[in-house]
Amino acid sequence: MKRKTLKYVFSVLLSVIVIICIFMYLYIHHKNANNQSSLLTLADNIISEDIVNGQQNDECSKSEVEKERFSVEKISQDSNVLGKIKIPAIGVEAPIKEGTTAEILKESVGHFSNTSYWNGNVALASHNRGTYAHYFANINNLNLNDEIIYQTKLGTRIYVVDKIEQISEEDLSVLNNSEKNIITLITCIKNKSNLRLCVKAVEKT
C-alpha cells in the first residue's frame, strides 16, 4: 500500500513538473516573440530616418559620417538597435543590435563591435538553435549567390553569398576589414563546439 502511495505521489509530482516546464517554455517563447516584434518595428523606424538629415547620400558622405551616425550616444537613443538583416532564401528578417553579448543574442542578431557598420566588412552573429532567438538556424542551407539584405540609417546594401565554410572558434581573421564591401555571418555548429559556420557575401553589383 505504501509503495502504491509513493508511486502515485511521484506520478503527480512528475506531471506537475512537466506542466510547469511546458508553461515556462510557452511563456518564454511568447515573450521572445513580442520582444523580437518590437525590435523589428524599432529597426524599421530607424531605417526610415533620413541619412545625414536627408542631404548627403553619396558613398563618400556615408563613409565620412559613419562614426557620427552610429556614435555611442545615438546607439543608446535607439535602444542599441542598428537596423535589420533580411535573408529571403531562408525566411529571415531580424533586428540587429550592437554587440555580441549573451543578453543581446537572446533577442536579436549581434554586430561585432570591432567591425564596420557600413563600408568594408560588416560581421554579425546569432544563435542557430535554442529557446531564445536563433535567426541563423538555417544559414547552413544557403547557396552561393543567395541574397542577404542589410539595412541601417546609412542605407540598404544587398550582398550575394560567395563563401560558406567551417572555421575554428578561435579564428578571428574573418572579422578583419576588407577593401570590398562584404557581410560576414557567424554561428555555432551543432555538436561541434570548437567550430563555427561562417557565411561570407559580397556586395551585389
N, C-alpha and C positions, 0 to 999 in steps of 0.2 A: 504493500500500500504506500509506504514511504517513497519507494522508488518511483511509483507512478506519479506521485505528487511532485517530486523533483523534476521528472520528465515534463510534466505539464508546465511547471514554473519556468523551466529552461526554454520550452517551446514558446511561451508567451513573451519572455524577455527577448528571444531571438526575433520574433515578429515585430516587437516594438522597435528594436534596433534597426531592422530593415526598413520599417516605415519612416523612422527618423532620417535615415540615410537618403531615402528617396526624396523626402521633403526638402532636405538640405540641398540636394542636387538640383531639384527644380527651382528652389529659391535662388541659388547662386546663378543658375542658367538664366532665369528671368532678370535678375539684377544686372548680369553682364550684358544681356541683350539691350536693356534700357540704356546702360552706360554707353555702349557702342553706338547706339542710335543717336544719342545726344551728341557724342563726339563727332559723328559724321555730319550732323546738322551744323555744328560749330565749324567744322572743316569747310563745308560748303559756303558758309558766311565769310570765312577768311579768304577763300579763293576768289570770291566775287568782289573783294575790295580792289580799288584801283591800284595799279602798280605805280609807285612813286607819284602819288596824287593824280594819276591819270595823265601825266605829262610826258614822262620818259618811258619808252617801251622798247628801245632797241637793245641788242645784246650787250653792247658796251656799257650802256647805262645800267642795265640789270647787274652786270658784273661789279660796277662801282658801288652800287647801293646794297649789295647782298648782305654785308655785315650789318649795315644800318637797319635794314628791313627785318632782320632776324636777330636783333640785339636781345640781350637778356631781358631788358625791360619789356620789349614788345612780345616776346615769347610768354612772359609771365602774364601780360594782359590778355593773351589769347588762351589762357589755361594750359599752356605748354603745347598747344596744337600747332603744327606747321602747315598741314594740308592733308592730302589723301593720296592713296595709290589705288589704281584700278587694274585688274588683270582679267580681261574679258574671257580668255580661254578657259579659266578655271572658276569664273564667277566671283572674283574677289573685288570688293570695294571697301577700303579700310581707312580709318583715320591714322595719321602719323603724328607721334609726339616726339619731342626732343629727349634723347637719352635712351639707354637700353637697360635700365634697372628692372628688377623683378616686378616692381609695382607698375611701371609703365607698360611692360609686356603683358600684364594681366588683362589690359583693356584695349591695347592698340598695337600697331606696328611701331617699332622704335627706330629713331635715327641715330646712327653713330656720331656722337658729337665732334669727333675729330675728323669727320669727312665733310665735303661740301654740301651746301644746301641747293646749289643750282648748277654752276659750271664745274666740269671735271667729274669726279667720282662721288655719286650720292649713294651711301651704303645704308641699308635698312635691315632690321631683324624682326622676326616674330616666331612664336612657338609653332610647332606642327601638330600638336595634339594636347589633350588635357581638358580640365574643367573650364579654364579661363580662355581668353582669346587665343585662337590658333589659326591666324589668317594664312600662314604659309603651309598648311597641312597638305596641299596638293601641288606645290610648286615642282615636285618631282615628276609631275605629269606634263609639265610644259615641254614644248618642242621648239626647235630652232625657228626663228622668225615670228614666234608669238609676240604679241604686243604687250607692253607694260606702260601704263599712263601715270605720270607723276604730276600732281597739281599743287601749286602754292600761290601766294600773292605775287610771286615773281613771274608766274605764267604756267603754261602747260607744256610738258615735254612728253613725246611719245618715243619709246625705245623698242627695239626688237631684240629678242633673245639670240645671243650668238655663242654662248658657252654655258654648259651645265656640268659641274664636276663636284667630286667629294674632296674636301680638304681637311687637313689636321685642325683640331680645335685651337691649336697654337699658331696657326698660320695667319698672321696679321697683314701679310702683303696684299691681300685682297682689299684692304682699306686704303692702300696708297692712292694718292691723287693721280689723275690721268689727264693727258692733253686733250683727249677726246671726251665728249660728254657721255658718260655711262652711268648705269644704275646697277647696284650690286645687292642681291637679296641673299640673306644667310639664315639658315635654320638648322635645327638638330636633325640627326638621323636615328630612327628607331633602333634600339638595341646596339647602337654604336656610339657610345658616349664620348669617344675620343675623336670622332669625325663630325664634320658639318657639311651640309649641302649648300653649294654656292652657285647661284644663277647670275650670270652677267648679261647685260643687254646694252646695246649701243644706240645712241640717238638715231631715230629714223630720218633719212634724208629724202 
